[in-house]
Amino acid sequence: MLTLERLEIVQDDFCLTADLSVPTGARVAVIGPSGAGKSTLLAAIAGFLKPGSGKILWDGVDLADLPPGERPLSLLFQDNNLFPHLSAAENVGLGLRSDLRLSSSQKEAVSNTLERVGLKGFGNRKPAALSGGQIARVALARMILRQKPLVLLDEPFGALGPALKGEMLTLLADLLDETGATLLMVSHDPDDAVRISSQTILVAEGIAHPPIDTATLFANPPDALKRYLG
């Protein structure tokens, strides 16, 4: 379980607070107006921002002293963070070893994971030779290979067209079914939240609210969400 205990994140004149829990294995969307602090919230959980006060707990363990690379999570941004000089297989292999000195079994795992996301035979291609959807699949493959229990996604499919984004959300849901990982996914699209997340965290007016049932939230949105949805 992820617990944000009286968390306060301060950046210049911006302040975001959160006091909530996300059950293990839950799929939770994070939605709210631009600039409300959605990405800030994920960055703090991942360890890239130090909270002003409060705790970030995973299964009761305080993550405060752990650097990002040692936290039990994978974080995927909209730009997918692929290295342009590395092949697809090498970018995926970074999920196992940062020096890419992979054993034969690890190389096989990379190949199998690329096949799992529909990229069999694409391992030698560099990002410049891949489509936007293929790049997103490489990033997902790397995330899968890391086998972390908490997955943080910050608009990873925002640049894709509706049909391709739908395919990626379906693939993501299938992968989560297999791994049982907990998901927090930032999205500006309410349809994404409805499609993949049973619960949603609303971030608005300086507060990351506790997750509630997604259908209930959109059926009776609070004023802050009404203004965002228009």
N, C-alpha and C positions, 0 to 999 in steps of 0.2 A: 504494500500500500504506500502511495505517495501522500505525504502530509506536509502542508505548508502551515506552520504554526506561528500565528501572529507575525507574519512576514511583512517587512517594509523595505521597499526598494526606492532609493532616492537618487535622482540624477539631476543636478542643477536645481531648477525650480519644479521638477516633476517628481511626484511621489505616487507609488502604487502599493496598495496593501492587499494581503491575501491571508485568509484563515479558513482552510478547506482541506478535504481529503479526497483522494481518487482511489477507488478500490482496485486491487490487483486484477488485471485482465480486462479492465474497463476500456471502452473506446470513447474518448471525450473530445468534442470539438471545443476550440477556443475562438470566440467570435466577439466582435465589437468594432466601434468606429476606428478609423485610421488614427494613429497616434495615441490610442488609449493605453497601450502598454502590453499588447499581446506578445510581441517578439521579446520585449524586455522580460516578461515573466519566464519565457522559455530559456532565455540566456542566463537568468539567475539560477534556474533549476539545473542547467547544464554546467554551471560553474564559471561562466564567462563574466558575470557581474556579481560583485559582493554585496549582499543585502546590508542595509543599514542596521536592521535588527530582525529578530525572529529566527526560526529554524526551517530547514528543508530536510525532511526525514524520508528515508526509504526503508520500509519494514522496521521502523523504529530507530534506525541508525542515522545519526546526524551526518550529513554530507559536507558540512562546512569546511573541514580540513582536507577534503579530497580535491585534487586538481581535476579539470574536465576529463582528461584521458583515463582517470581511474574511477569515474563515477559509473554506476550500473545502467548506462543509457547510451543511446545513439541519437544524434541530432542531425536532421537533414533540412538544409535551407532551400530556398527557391532556386538558387543558382547551382545547386547540387554538388558544389565543391569538388569537381573533378580536376585533376592535374592534366593540362593540355599536352604535356610532353610524354605522358604515360599512356599505354594501351588500355583498353577496357579491362582486360584481365588484370593488369597491374594496378589499376585504380581499385578494382574489387579486392585484390590481394592485400591492399593497405589495411583492410579491415582485420587482417590476421597478424601482419607484421609490418611495422613502419619501414624496415630496411629491405623488405621484399625478398628476404632470404627464405623462401618457402620450401618446405619438404615436398616430396612427390605426392604425399597424401593431401597436403594443403593445396597444391596446384590442382589436384583432382577435385577438391572441394570447390575451388574457384570456378572450374569448368562446369561442374554440376549446377552451381548456383546461377551462373549465366544462362545455362539451359533452362533452369527453372523459371527465369523471368523472360523467356522467349528470345534469348540472344545466343543461341547455339551457333558457333562459327564466327562470332563477332569479336572474339577475345583479342585479336591482334589489331583491331581498329582503334585509332586514337579519336578523342572526342570530336575533333573537327570533321571526321568522316562519318559521324553519327547524327541521326535526326534528334529533335528535341525529345521525342518520346523514348528513343533508345538511350539517350543520356540519362533520363529519369530512371530507366530500368537498371542501368549500371549503378547508379547511386543507391537504388533499392537493394540491388544484389549485395553491395558492400555492407549495407545496414543489416541485411539478413545474416550475413556471414559472421558478423560480430556477436550475434546471439545475446544481445542485452535484453533485460526484462522490461525496460522502459524505453519507449520510442517517442521522440519529440520531432514533429514535422512542422516546419514554418513555411507555409504556402509552397510546398514542393512542386505542385502541379499547376500553379497559377498562370504560368506562361503557355500552357497547352490549350488547344481548342477543346470545345465541349465533349466531342466524341472520344478523343484521345484521353482527356482527363477522366472520363467515365471508365475507360479501360484500366487506367492506372489505379483508380479507387477500388475497382473490383479486384485487381491483382493484390493490392494492399490488404484488403479484407481477407482474401484467401490466405495470405502469408501470416496474418495475425491469428487466423484460425489454427494454423499449424503450430505457431510458436507460443501462443497464449500471452504475448507481451501486452503490457499496458500502453495505451496510445493517448497522447495529447497532440491534437492537430489544429494549428492556426489556419483559419480560412476566412476570406472575405465573402464567400459564397454560401448563403444559407442552405442551398441545395446539397452542398458537400456535407454539411453538418447532419442534415436529415438522412442522407444516403448511408453514411458510415458510422455515425456516432449515436449511441442510445442516450448519452448525456451531453450537456453543453455547459461550458463555463462562459459567462458573460463578463467581459472586461470593459468597464465604462466608468467614467467620472472618478478615476483613481482607485477603483476597487475591482479585484478579480473575485467575482461572486462564486460561492460553492456550486458545484455542478448540479443541474436539475435535468429532469427528463426533457429531451430535445423537442418532442412533439408538443409537450405542455408549454414549453417556453415560447415557441413560435405561434401557438394557438392563442396565447394570452401574453404578448410581450410587454415588458415594462416600458416606461416612457423613453428611457435611453435607447432601447433596442428599436422602438418604433421610429424614433428620429433617424437612426442609422439605416433602417430598412426603407424609409421614405413612404 
